[in-house]
Amino acid sequence: MSNPIKVLRVCAKTSDACDIQFLDKDNKPTRERHDGYVPDYFPEEHYGDYLELDIDVKTGRILNWKTPTQKQLNKVT
């Protein structure tokens, strides 16, 4: 019997096509970011092209997420 899977590690190359949509408290879009690069506040060494997320299978929470500051989030290009 194999060990149960606890963490799903996702690594995706965006190929300069990372677009982000910001939502308000009612989940309505407030603004978008379309420069194609993964923002600096995303976890791991992504070099602007990779999304690297460790997801807890049981809770769906991103384990390696560090909360970005409002200043970082406000850098919209």
ABEGO torsion letter per residue (X at the ends): XBBBBABBBBBBBAGGABBBBBBBAAGBBABBBAAGBBBAABBEBAGGABBBBBBBAAAGBBAABBBBBAAAAABBX
